[in-house]
Amino acid sequence: MSRGPTEHVLRRQAAEVSRLIWERGWVANHDGNVTARLAPGRIVATPTALSKRALGAEDMLLIDESRRVVRGRRRIFSEVGLHLEVYGSREDVAAVIHAHPPHATARAVTGSSLPCFLPEAVVTLGESVPLVPFALPGPAAEAALRPFLLESDAVLLAGHGVLSWGVDLEQAYLRMELVEHLSQIANLAAPVGGVQALPASTLAPLLEARTRVGLGRADRHRA
């Protein structure tokens, strides 16, 4: 039976993704957080109160499902409950990223969901990236997120930013990248009439293609 990445590898990958989201301008100050599931009940996580620009593998924490730091010298970030909600609902997920990419966050703070208006985006993300209603950080925000977890692989958090997840950090990162790319196109298109929805007849084959490549069930994204 094959084994997943070691703790050292996940620490290094989490640090690399942290620096990458800073370089892309998706976080500022101490914003954003990155986690990766090492094993059942063990999660590698970025610490609080450090710029993602400056994180190294040695700064990462190993935590358990009760949010206790098992290994590491720093404190866990306060929004870790959102990540734990994803892991608790999705056994297939091994990485979660939260950031504030500007174009997608602009939609989130204005209360707009994001339709997937490109065929490739439907295959990757489904019919849309939904908007999770605003809730104060903590249990209320975790409860607001919960209904969206089985149907989605990325969400806009109203008044907050973007949360994406995947089978590994690469997939979680690429999903966030696509959410930001779609948001930029949608925002640019708004003054000239807005994006046009894909023909309804194309959705079923695109969602079936999504299933074939292992990215989701075709019926999971239908109304």
Secondary structure, DSSP 4 states (H G I P E B T S, - for coil): ------HHHHHHHHHHHHHHHHHTTS--TT--EEEEEEETTEEEEPBSSS-GGG--GGG-EEE-TT--EEE-SSPBPTTHHHHHHHHHH-TT--EEEEE--HHHHHHHHTT--EE--SHHHHHHH-SEEPEEPP--TTHHHHHHHGGGTTT-SEEEETTTEEEEEESSHHHHHHHHHHHHHHHHHHHHHGGGT-PPPPPHHHHHHHHHHHHHTTS--GGGG--
